[in-house]
């Protein structure tokens, strides 16, 4: 006799598997619009002209503090949520995958912009990105950086009090 216990709910999503440094991320496929190469002349900018429209983008390497040398030919994953579009700069594109969502657990529940995790084909853990939260977090970081440079004394005073 053996006992087999199955979860009541098993969430599987279609995802787009990407890599940054040694980390793996899963972007929900229904939010992915296209994948393009980051133009080499963009430098340290935060926006590019995509067929006549401004496309703000986020460098996942910087946002998640991923070390190592950046890829010589990074890609931009263009995502759409609601009526907004943004780009995610990644090192590698692994392609479409079906992934089982694993909860993060109480220790990692407060990690912003990550809605879960998954075990990918080679046994590594891939973080499932919460795109709207990711964009909000990136905007908050940019606003804080702009406020810090335009009003350094008021920001410092607020941090010290």
Secondary structure, DSSP 8 states (H G I E B T S, - for coil): -------S---EEEEEEEEETTEEEEEEGGGEEEEEE--GGGTT-SEEEETTEEEEEEEHHHHTT--S---TT-EEEEEEETTEEEEEEESEEEEEEEEE-B---TTTTT-TTEEEEEE-TTS-EEEEE-HHHHHHHHHHHHHHHHHHHH-HHHHHHHHH-
